[in-house]
Amino acid sequence: MTDRLAVEVVTTTPGEARLAMRGDVDIAADEVLAAAYADAAAADATRVILDFGAVDYINSTGIALIVRLLAEARRDHRDVVALGLSDHYREIFRITRLSDYLTIADPQPATTAPQEAAR
């Protein structure tokens, strides 16, 4: 059974929107992820943080959805940061070269901001 994706758009920092995802990034995530990106754009975010901390599974269709989001962000001149990726998905992002088009950040304790990792 697929754990449908839910995305909360958090805009506590001016110019930044965090898409806090929970569930699976697969074909069922298409509309939810697109709507969340549209909300971030409507909030005038110049930086979009994709928070994968509560994502259980990403399949090839989910990767394609992320590629589309990255294309839209690039068109809109928005930076994209991936946060909370497991080691497995970090490797997938490296192999698929998604890491060439976004910054992969390491999560830090709640008292500090994310530290950007090397690409």
CNS distance restraints for C-alpha pairs under 8 A (distance, minus, plus):
assign (resid   2 and name CA) (resid  24 and name CA) 6.96 0.50 0.50
assign (resid   3 and name CA) (resid  23 and name CA) 5.09 0.50 0.50
assign (resid   3 and name CA) (resid  24 and name CA) 5.58 0.50 0.50
assign (resid   4 and name CA) (resid  23 and name CA) 5.47 0.50 0.50
assign (resid   4 and name CA) (resid  24 and name CA) 5.81 0.50 0.50
assign (resid   4 and name CA) (resid  25 and name CA) 7.89 0.50 0.50
assign (resid   4 and name CA) (resid  28 and name CA) 6.61 0.50 0.50
assign (resid   4 and name CA) (resid  29 and name CA) 6.84 0.50 0.50
assign (resid   5 and name CA) (resid  21 and name CA) 6.68 0.50 0.50
assign (resid   5 and name CA) (resid  22 and name CA) 5.60 0.50 0.50
assign (resid   5 and name CA) (resid  23 and name CA) 4.41 0.50 0.50
assign (resid   5 and name CA) (resid  24 and name CA) 5.24 0.50 0.50
assign (resid   5 and name CA) (resid  25 and name CA) 6.28 0.50 0.50
assign (resid   5 and name CA) (resid  28 and name CA) 7.39 0.50 0.50
assign (resid   5 and name CA) (resid  29 and name CA) 5.50 0.50 0.50
assign (resid   5 and name CA) (resid  32 and name CA) 7.10 0.50 0.50
assign (resid   6 and name CA) (resid  21 and name CA) 5.75 0.50 0.50
assign (resid   6 and name CA) (resid  22 and name CA) 5.26 0.50 0.50
assign (resid   6 and name CA) (resid  23 and name CA) 6.45 0.50 0.50
assign (resid   6 and name CA) (resid  32 and name CA) 6.93 0.50 0.50
assign (resid   7 and name CA) (resid  19 and name CA) 6.01 0.50 0.50
assign (resid   7 and name CA) (resid  20 and name CA) 5.42 0.50 0.50
assign (resid   7 and name CA) (resid  21 and name CA) 4.46 0.50 0.50
assign (resid   7 and name CA) (resid  22 and name CA) 6.41 0.50 0.50
assign (resid   7 and name CA) (resid  32 and name CA) 6.89 0.50 0.50
assign (resid   7 and name CA) (resid  33 and name CA) 7.02 0.50 0.50
assign (resid   7 and name CA) (resid  36 and name CA) 6.54 0.50 0.50
assign (resid   8 and name CA) (resid  18 and name CA) 7.89 0.50 0.50
assign (resid   8 and name CA) (resid  19 and name CA) 5.74 0.50 0.50
assign (resid   8 and name CA) (resid  20 and name CA) 5.09 0.50 0.50
assign (resid   8 and name CA) (resid  21 and name CA) 6.58 0.50 0.50
assign (resid   8 and name CA) (resid  36 and name CA) 7.43 0.50 0.50
assign (resid   9 and name CA) (resid  17 and name CA) 6.44 0.50 0.50
assign (resid   9 and name CA) (resid  18 and name CA) 5.66 0.50 0.50
assign (resid   9 and name CA) (resid  19 and name CA) 4.72 0.50 0.50
assign (resid   9 and name CA) (resid  20 and name CA) 6.32 0.50 0.50
assign (resid   9 and name CA) (resid  36 and name CA) 6.28 0.50 0.50
assign (resid   9 and name CA) (resid  39 and name CA) 7.14 0.50 0.50
assign (resid   9 and name CA) (resid  40 and name CA) 6.87 0.50 0.50
assign (resid  10 and name CA) (resid  17 and name CA) 5.60 0.50 0.50
assign (resid  10 and name CA) (resid  18 and name CA) 5.01 0.50 0.50
assign (resid  10 and name CA) (resid  19 and name CA) 6.46 0.50 0.50
assign (resid  10 and name CA) (resid  20 and name CA) 7.30 0.50 0.50
assign (resid  11 and name CA) (resid  15 and name CA) 7.95 0.50 0.50
assign (resid  11 and name CA) (resid  16 and name CA) 6.09 0.50 0.50
assign (resid  11 and name CA) (resid  17 and name CA) 4.67 0.50 0.50
assign (resid  11 and name CA) (resid  18 and name CA) 6.44 0.50 0.50
assign (resid  11 and name CA) (resid  40 and name CA) 7.92 0.50 0.50
assign (resid  11 and name CA) (resid  43 and name CA) 7.63 0.50 0.50
assign (resid  12 and name CA) (resid  16 and name CA) 7.51 0.50 0.50
assign (resid  12 and name CA) (resid  17 and name CA) 7.54 0.50 0.50
assign (resid  13 and name CA) (resid  17 and name CA) 7.40 0.50 0.50
assign (resid  14 and name CA) (resid  45 and name CA) 7.45 0.50 0.50
assign (resid  15 and name CA) (resid  43 and name CA) 7.80 0.50 0.50
assign (resid  15 and name CA) (resid  44 and name CA) 6.24 0.50 0.50
assign (resid  15 and name CA) (resid  45 and name CA) 4.27 0.50 0.50
assign (resid  15 and name CA) (resid  46 and name CA) 5.19 0.50 0.50
assign (resid  15 and name CA) (resid  47 and name CA) 6.33 0.50 0.50
assign (resid  16 and name CA) (resid  45 and name CA) 4.75 0.50 0.50
assign (resid  16 and name CA) (resid  46 and name CA) 6.04 0.50 0.50
assign (resid  16 and name CA) (resid  47 and name CA) 4.79 0.50 0.50
assign (resid  16 and name CA) (resid  48 and name CA) 5.89 0.50 0.50
assign (resid  16 and name CA) (resid  49 and name CA) 7.47 0.50 0.50
assign (resid  17 and name CA) (resid  40 and name CA) 5.56 0.50 0.50
assign (resid  17 and name CA) (resid  43 and name CA) 7.67 0.50 0.50
assign (resid  17 and name CA) (resid  45 and name CA) 5.67 0.50 0.50
assign (resid  17 and name CA) (resid  47 and name CA) 6.44 0.50 0.50
assign (resid  17 and name CA) (resid  48 and name CA) 5.00 0.50 0.50
assign (resid  17 and name CA) (resid  49 and name CA) 6.15 0.50 0.50
assign (resid  18 and name CA) (resid  40 and name CA) 7.96 0.50 0.50
assign (resid  18 and name CA) (resid  48 and name CA) 5.84 0.50 0.50
assign (resid  18 and name CA) (resid  49 and name CA) 4.49 0.50 0.50
assign (resid  18 and name CA) (resid  50 and name CA) 6.08 0.50 0.50
assign (resid  18 and name CA) (resid  51 and name CA) 6.61 0.50 0.50
assign (resid  19 and name CA) (resid  36 and name CA) 6.83 0.50 0.50
assign (resid  19 and name CA) (resid  37 and name CA) 7.78 0.50 0.50
assign (resid  19 and name CA) (resid  48 and name CA) 7.26 0.50 0.50
assign (resid  19 and name CA) (resid  49 and name CA) 5.98 0.50 0.50
assign (resid  19 and name CA) (resid  50 and name CA) 5.07 0.50 0.50
assign (resid  19 and name CA) (resid  51 and name CA) 5.74 0.50 0.50
assign (resid  20 and name CA) (resid  50 and name CA) 6.62 0.50 0.50
assign (resid  20 and name CA) (resid  51 and name CA) 4.80 0.50 0.50
assign (resid  20 and name CA) (resid  52 and name CA) 6.92 0.50 0.50
assign (resid  20 and name CA) (resid  53 and name CA) 7.75 0.50 0.50
assign (resid  20 and name CA) (resid  54 and name CA) 7.87 0.50 0.50
assign (resid  21 and name CA) (resid  50 and name CA) 7.53 0.50 0.50
assign (resid  21 and name CA) (resid  51 and name CA) 5.97 0.50 0.50
assign (resid  21 and name CA) (resid  52 and name CA) 5.85 0.50 0.50
assign (resid  21 and name CA) (resid  53 and name CA) 7.36 0.50 0.50
assign (resid  21 and name CA) (resid  54 and name CA) 6.16 0.50 0.50
assign (resid  21 and name CA) (resid  55 and name CA) 6.19 0.50 0.50
assign (resid  22 and name CA) (resid  52 and name CA) 7.51 0.50 0.50
assign (resid  22 and name CA) (resid  53 and name CA) 7.74 0.50 0.50
assign (resid  22 and name CA) (resid  54 and name CA) 4.71 0.50 0.50
assign (resid  22 and name CA) (resid  55 and name CA) 5.05 0.50 0.50
assign (resid  22 and name CA) (resid  56 and name CA) 7.65 0.50 0.50
assign (resid  23 and name CA) (resid  54 and name CA) 6.59 0.50 0.50
assign (resid  23 and name CA) (resid  55 and name CA) 4.92 0.50 0.50
assign (resid  23 and name CA) (resid  56 and name CA) 5.71 0.50 0.50
assign (resid  23 and name CA) (resid  57 and name CA) 7.20 0.50 0.50
assign (resid  24 and name CA) (resid  29 and name CA) 7.34 0.50 0.50
assign (resid  24 and name CA) (resid  55 and name CA) 5.74 0.50 0.50
assign (resid  24 and name CA) (resid  56 and name CA) 5.62 0.50 0.50
assign (resid  24 and name CA) (resid  57 and name CA) 4.79 0.50 0.50
assign (resid  24 and name CA) (resid  58 and name CA) 5.95 0.50 0.50
assign (resid  25 and name CA) (resid  29 and name CA) 5.52 0.50 0.50
assign (resid  25 and name CA) (resid  55 and name CA) 7.29 0.50 0.50
assign (resid  25 and name CA) (resid  57 and name CA) 6.19 0.50 0.50
assign (resid  25 and name CA) (resid  58 and name CA) 4.71 0.50 0.50
assign (resid  25 and name CA) (resid  59 and name CA) 6.71 0.50 0.50
assign (resid  25 and name CA) (resid  61 and name CA) 7.89 0.50 0.50
assign (resid  25 and name CA) (resid  62 and name CA) 4.76 0.50 0.50
assign (resid  25 and name CA) (resid  63 and name CA) 7.86 0.50 0.50
assign (resid  26 and name CA) (resid  30 and name CA) 7.34 0.50 0.50
assign (resid  26 and name CA) (resid  57 and name CA) 7.94 0.50 0.50
assign (resid  26 and name CA) (resid  58 and name CA) 6.09 0.50 0.50
assign (resid  26 and name CA) (resid  59 and name CA) 5.69 0.50 0.50
assign (resid  26 and name CA) (resid  60 and name CA) 7.49 0.50 0.50
assign (resid  26 and name CA) (resid  61 and name CA) 5.43 0.50 0.50
assign (resid  26 and name CA) (resid  62 and name CA) 4.24 0.50 0.50
assign (resid  26 and name CA) (resid  63 and name CA) 7.97 0.50 0.50
assign (resid  26 and name CA) (resid  65 and name CA) 7.96 0.50 0.50
assign (resid  27 and name CA) (resid  61 and name CA) 5.77 0.50 0.50
assign (resid  27 and name CA) (resid  62 and name CA) 6.37 0.50 0.50
assign (resid  29 and name CA) (resid  33 and name CA) 5.83 0.50 0.50
assign (resid  29 and name CA) (resid  62 and name CA) 7.45 0.50 0.50
assign (resid  30 and name CA) (resid  34 and name CA) 6.16 0.50 0.50
assign (resid  30 and name CA) (resid  65 and name CA) 6.57 0.50 0.50
assign (resid  31 and name CA) (resid  35 and name CA) 5.99 0.50 0.50
assign (resid  32 and name CA) (resid  36 and name CA) 6.18 0.50 0.50
assign (resid  33 and name CA) (resid  37 and name CA) 6.24 0.50 0.50
assign (resid  33 and name CA) (resid  65 and name CA) 7.91 0.50 0.50
assign (resid  34 and name CA) (resid  38 and name CA) 6.21 0.50 0.50
assign (resid  34 and name CA) (resid  69 and name CA) 7.43 0.50 0.50
assign (resid  35 and name CA) (resid  39 and name CA) 6.20 0.50 0.50
assign (resid  36 and name CA) (resid  40 and name CA) 6.31 0.50 0.50
assign (resid  37 and name CA) (resid  41 and name CA) 6.17 0.50 0.50
assign (resid  37 and name CA) (resid  69 and name CA) 7.39 0.50 0.50
assign (resid  38 and name CA) (resid  42 and name CA) 6.07 0.50 0.50
assign (resid  39 and name CA) (resid  43 and name CA) 6.26 0.50 0.50
assign (resid  40 and name CA) (resid  44 and name CA) 6.64 0.50 0.50
assign (resid  40 and name CA) (resid  45 and name CA) 5.69 0.50 0.50
assign (resid  40 and name CA) (resid  48 and name CA) 7.14 0.50 0.50
assign (resid  41 and name CA) (resid  45 and name CA) 5.69 0.50 0.50
assign (resid  45 and name CA) (resid  78 and name CA) 7.33 0.50 0.50
assign (resid  46 and name CA) (resid  77 and name CA) 7.17 0.50 0.50
assign (resid  46 and name CA) (resid  78 and name CA) 4.67 0.50 0.50
assign (resid  46 and name CA) (resid  79 and name CA) 6.29 0.50 0.50
assign (resid  47 and name CA) (resid  78 and name CA) 5.36 0.50 0.50
assign (resid  47 and name CA) (resid  79 and name CA) 4.62 0.50 0.50
assign (resid  47 and name CA) (resid  80 and name CA) 5.79 0.50 0.50
assign (resid  47 and name CA) (resid  81 and name CA) 7.53 0.50 0.50
assign (resid  48 and name CA) (resid  78 and name CA) 6.89 0.50 0.50
assign (resid  48 and name CA) (resid  79 and name CA) 6.16 0.50 0.50
assign (resid  48 and name CA) (resid  80 and name CA) 4.83 0.50 0.50
assign (resid  48 and name CA) (resid  81 and name CA) 6.29 0.50 0.50
assign (resid  49 and name CA) (resid  80 and name CA) 5.75 0.50 0.50
assign (resid  49 and name CA) (resid  81 and name CA) 4.66 0.50 0.50
assign (resid  49 and name CA) (resid  82 and name CA) 5.86 0.50 0.50
assign (resid  49 and name CA) (resid  83 and name CA) 6.82 0.50 0.50
assign (resid  50 and name CA) (resid  80 and name CA) 7.20 0.50 0.50
assign (resid  50 and name CA) (resid  81 and name CA) 6.00 0.50 0.50
assign (resid  50 and name CA) (resid  82 and name CA) 4.79 0.50 0.50
assign (resid  50 and name CA) (resid  83 and name CA) 5.99 0.50 0.50
assign (resid  51 and name CA) (resid  82 and name CA) 6.09 0.50 0.50
assign (resid  51 and name CA) (resid  83 and name CA) 4.72 0.50 0.50
assign (resid  51 and name CA) (resid  84 and name CA) 5.82 0.50 0.50
assign (resid  51 and name CA) (resid  85 and name CA) 7.91 0.50 0.50
assign (resid  52 and name CA) (resid  82 and name CA) 7.09 0.50 0.50
assign (resid  52 and name CA) (resid  83 and name CA) 5.85 0.50 0.50
assign (resid  52 and name CA) (resid  84 and name CA) 4.86 0.50 0.50
assign (resid  52 and name CA) (resid  85 and name CA) 5.53 0.50 0.50
assign (resid  53 and name CA) (resid  83 and name CA) 6.86 0.50 0.50
assign (resid  53 and name CA) (resid  84 and name CA) 4.17 0.50 0.50
assign (resid  53 and name CA) (resid  85 and name CA) 6.35 0.50 0.50
assign (resid  54 and name CA) (resid  84 and name CA) 7.89 0.50 0.50
assign (resid  58 and name CA) (resid  62 and name CA) 5.40 0.50 0.50
assign (resid  58 and name CA) (resid  63 and name CA) 6.78 0.50 0.50
assign (resid  59 and name CA) (resid  63 and name CA) 6.34 0.50 0.50
assign (resid  60 and name CA) (resid  64 and name CA) 6.33 0.50 0.50
assign (resid  61 and name CA) (resid  65 and name CA) 6.31 0.50 0.50
assign (resid  62 and name CA) (resid  66 and name CA) 6.30 0.50 0.50
assign (resid  63 and name CA) (resid  67 and name CA) 6.19 0.50 0.50
assign (resid  64 and name CA) (resid  68 and name CA) 6.25 0.50 0.50
assign (resid  65 and name CA) (resid  69 and name CA) 6.26 0.50 0.50
assign (resid  66 and name CA) (resid  70 and name CA) 6.11 0.50 0.50
assign (resid  67 and name CA) (resid  71 and name CA) 6.20 0.50 0.50
assign (resid  67 and name CA) (resid  98 and name CA) 7.34 0.50 0.50
assign (resid  68 and name CA) (resid  72 and name CA) 6.28 0.50 0.50
assign (resid  69 and name CA) (resid  73 and name CA) 6.12 0.50 0.50
assign (resid  70 and name CA) (resid  74 and name CA) 6.03 0.50 0.50
assign (resid  70 and name CA) (resid  80 and name CA) 7.26 0.50 0.50
assign (resid  70 and name CA) (resid 101 and name CA) 7.12 0.50 0.50
assign (resid  70 and name CA) (resid 102 and name CA) 7.72 0.50 0.50
assign (resid  71 and name CA) (resid  75 and name CA) 6.15 0.50 0.50
assign (resid  72 and name CA) (resid  76 and name CA) 6.09 0.50 0.50
assign (resid  73 and name CA) (resid  77 and name CA) 5.94 0.50 0.50
assign (resid  73 and name CA) (resid  78 and name CA) 4.88 0.50 0.50
assign (resid  73 and name CA) (resid  79 and name CA) 6.83 0.50 0.50
assign (resid  73 and name CA) (resid  80 and name CA) 7.20 0.50 0.50
assign (resid  74 and name CA) (resid  78 and name CA) 5.90 0.50 0.50
assign (resid  74 and name CA) (resid  79 and name CA) 7.36 0.50 0.50
assign (resid  79 and name CA) (resid 102 and name CA) 7.12 0.50 0.50
assign (resid  80 and name CA) (resid 101 and name CA) 7.81 0.50 0.50
assign (resid  80 and name CA) (resid 102 and name CA) 5.12 0.50 0.50
assign (resid  80 and name CA) (resid 103 and name CA) 6.47 0.50 0.50
assign (resid  81 and name CA) (resid 102 and name CA) 5.47 0.50 0.50
assign (resid  81 and name CA) (resid 103 and name CA) 4.63 0.50 0.50
assign (resid  81 and name CA) (resid 104 and name CA) 5.77 0.50 0.50
assign (resid  81 and name CA) (resid 105 and name CA) 6.65 0.50 0.50
assign (resid  82 and name CA) (resid 102 and name CA) 6.88 0.50 0.50
assign (resid  82 and name CA) (resid 103 and name CA) 6.08 0.50 0.50
assign (resid  82 and name CA) (resid 104 and name CA) 4.75 0.50 0.50
assign (resid  82 and name CA) (resid 105 and name CA) 5.99 0.50 0.50
assign (resid  83 and name CA) (resid 104 and name CA) 6.21 0.50 0.50
assign (resid  83 and name CA) (resid 105 and name CA) 5.18 0.50 0.50
assign (resid  83 and name CA) (resid 106 and name CA) 6.31 0.50 0.50
assign (resid  83 and name CA) (resid 107 and name CA) 6.33 0.50 0.50
assign (resid  83 and name CA) (resid 114 and name CA) 7.87 0.50 0.50
assign (resid  84 and name CA) (resid 105 and name CA) 7.51 0.50 0.50
assign (resid  84 and name CA) (resid 106 and name CA) 6.73 0.50 0.50
assign (resid  84 and name CA) (resid 107 and name CA) 6.02 0.50 0.50
assign (resid  85 and name CA) (resid  89 and name CA) 5.82 0.50 0.50
assign (resid  85 and name CA) (resid  90 and name CA) 5.86 0.50 0.50
assign (resid  85 and name CA) (resid 104 and name CA) 7.98 0.50 0.50
assign (resid  86 and name CA) (resid  90 and name CA) 6.11 0.50 0.50
assign (resid  87 and name CA) (resid  91 and name CA) 6.28 0.50 0.50
assign (resid  88 and name CA) (resid  92 and name CA) 6.41 0.50 0.50
assign (resid  89 and name CA) (resid  93 and name CA) 6.01 0.50 0.50
assign (resid  90 and name CA) (resid  94 and name CA) 6.20 0.50 0.50
assign (resid  90 and name CA) (resid 104 and name CA) 7.86 0.50 0.50
assign (resid  91 and name CA) (resid  95 and name CA) 6.08 0.50 0.50
assign (resid  92 and name CA) (resid  96 and name CA) 6.01 0.50 0.50
assign (resid  93 and name CA) (resid  97 and name CA) 5.81 0.50 0.50
assign (resid  93 and name CA) (resid  98 and name CA) 4.91 0.50 0.50
assign (resid  93 and name CA) (resid  99 and name CA) 5.45 0.50 0.50
assign (resid  94 and name CA) (resid  98 and name CA) 6.26 0.50 0.50
assign (resid  94 and name CA) (resid  99 and name CA) 5.38 0.50 0.50
assign (resid  94 and name CA) (resid 100 and name CA) 7.82 0.50 0.50
assign (resid  97 and name CA) (resid 101 and name CA) 7.56 0.50 0.50
assign (resid  98 and name CA) (resid 102 and name CA) 6.67 0.50 0.50
assign (resid  99 and name CA) (resid 103 and name CA) 6.39 0.50 0.50
assign (resid  99 and name CA) (resid 104 and name CA) 6.78 0.50 0.50
assign (resid  99 and name CA) (resid 119 and name CA) 6.22 0.50 0.50
assign (resid 100 and name CA) (resid 119 and name CA) 7.13 0.50 0.50
assign (resid 103 and name CA) (resid 116 and name CA) 6.99 0.50 0.50
assign (resid 103 and name CA) (resid 117 and name CA) 7.46 0.50 0.50
assign (resid 103 and name CA) (resid 119 and name CA) 6.78 0.50 0.50
assign (resid 104 and name CA) (resid 116 and name CA) 6.41 0.50 0.50
assign (resid 104 and name CA) (resid 117 and name CA) 5.86 0.50 0.50
assign (resid 104 and name CA) (resid 118 and name CA) 7.48 0.50 0.50
assign (resid 104 and name CA) (resid 119 and name CA) 6.79 0.50 0.50
assign (resid 105 and name CA) (resid 114 and name CA) 6.11 0.50 0.50
assign (resid 105 and name CA) (resid 115 and name CA) 5.66 0.50 0.50
assign (resid 105 and name CA) (resid 116 and name CA) 4.18 0.50 0.50
assign (resid 105 and name CA) (resid 117 and name CA) 5.04 0.50 0.50
assign (resid 106 and name CA) (resid 114 and name CA) 5.87 0.50 0.50
assign (resid 106 and name CA) (resid 115 and name CA) 5.41 0.50 0.50
assign (resid 106 and name CA) (resid 116 and name CA) 6.02 0.50 0.50
assign (resid 106 and name CA) (resid 117 and name CA) 6.03 0.50 0.50
assign (resid 107 and name CA) (resid 113 and name CA) 7.88 0.50 0.50
assign (resid 107 and name CA) (resid 114 and name CA) 5.05 0.50 0.50
assign (resid 107 and name CA) (resid 115 and name CA) 6.70 0.50 0.50
assign (resid 108 and name CA) (resid 112 and name CA) 6.07 0.50 0.50
assign (resid 108 and name CA) (resid 113 and name CA) 6.42 0.50 0.50
assign (resid 108 and name CA) (resid 114 and name CA) 5.27 0.50 0.50
assign (resid 108 and name CA) (resid 115 and name CA) 6.76 0.50 0.50
assign (resid 109 and name CA) (resid 113 and name CA) 7.90 0.50 0.50
